[in-house]
Amino acid sequence: METFIQQVLNGLVLGSLYSLIALGYTMVYGILNLINFAHGDVLMVGALTALSVILLLQAQFPGMPGWLLLVAGMAVAIPTCVVVSLIIERVAYRPLRNAPRLAPLITAIGVSIVLQTLAMIVWGRNYMTFPQLLPADPIQLLGATVTVTKLLVIVLSALIMAALMLLVNRSKLGRAMRATAENPRVAGLMGVNPNYVIAVTFAIGAGLAAVAGVMLAATYTVAHFYMGFLPGLKAFTAAVLGGIGNIPGAMVGGLLLGLIEALGAGYIGQLTGGVLGSHYQDVFAFIVLCAVLILRPSGLLGERVADRA
């Protein structure tokens, strides 16, 4: 039972990060039918920006508390990622809204490569150590071991996802986002500015990616210019698993994907004597994804949509 609880906690940490990133994918797709493959690299920009701010503050104010350094890094990373995402939307995606679907996809891949290259120029190619800012002493929880950083990831992700659901379902901006997702032209006739709504959607997704990037770097104490690729791919998988374009689906898909990876790596790794362990945890997630898409192509919470005659 202790092993099970430990793997569930590990899965919740991973899944919470995947959910935060997947929300950016699914919100943009819900409104534009566009897969923003540069979203993972926005996460990377947030993590590296926060690291630079933290190292600068540590040099200037050696006695500054770790939690305050983390807050300061996140406070700079979020607006930085928002600005980067708004520039990407305005320059790379807005001119291609009426283009064939393949054009925005290729552009998104190109933007991803550009961001990685710029990050490599600014921060270098080597892996950078993210400092341990929160207490590293293990906490015993129901027989399992967890750290303050991992608990913070779970709690912060839950609060952010709850706030996002309230924003989308209870606010005027949320109604405008849902109207634009339904039909941008009709929403425009009803007084909604689709360009503004789309820009805000990109900004919200970028802010979530910045938080996820900082917490990912703080959890695993490493940051580098390529760190956004695999989490971005996993988050896209989570969005598809839950139902792309569905916000609750992205949350469920992210948590489920994290649990699958943790439980698969833990239990199957033990049964095979470590042959199929943590290095093969991606296999378990994508096997489940393939099974879900074969049985339910719209995802777990996605709506079945029939083609019009």
Secondary structure as GFF3:
##gff-version 3
##sequence-region A 1 309
A	DSSP	alpha_helix	2	32	.	.	.	ID=ss1
A	DSSP	alpha_helix	39	60	.	.	.	ID=ss2
A	DSSP	alpha_helix	66	88	.	.	.	ID=ss3
A	DSSP	pi_helix	89	93	.	.	.	ID=ss4
A	DSSP	three_ten_helix	94	96	.	.	.	ID=ss5
A	DSSP	alpha_helix	102	123	.	.	.	ID=ss6
A	DSSP	beta_strand	128	129	.	.	.	ID=ss7
A	DSSP	beta_strand	139	141	.	.	.	ID=ss8
A	DSSP	beta_strand	144	146	.	.	.	ID=ss9
A	DSSP	alpha_helix	148	170	.	.	.	ID=ss10
A	DSSP	alpha_helix	172	182	.	.	.	ID=ss11
A	DSSP	alpha_helix	184	189	.	.	.	ID=ss12
A	DSSP	alpha_helix	194	220	.	.	.	ID=ss13
A	DSSP	beta_strand	222	223	.	.	.	ID=ss14
A	DSSP	alpha_helix	229	242	.	.	.	ID=ss15
A	DSSP	alpha_helix	247	263	.	.	.	ID=ss16
A	DSSP	pi_helix	264	268	.	.	.	ID=ss17
A	DSSP	alpha_helix	269	271	.	.	.	ID=ss18
A	DSSP	three_ten_helix	278	280	.	.	.	ID=ss19
A	DSSP	alpha_helix	281	295	.	.	.	ID=ss20
###
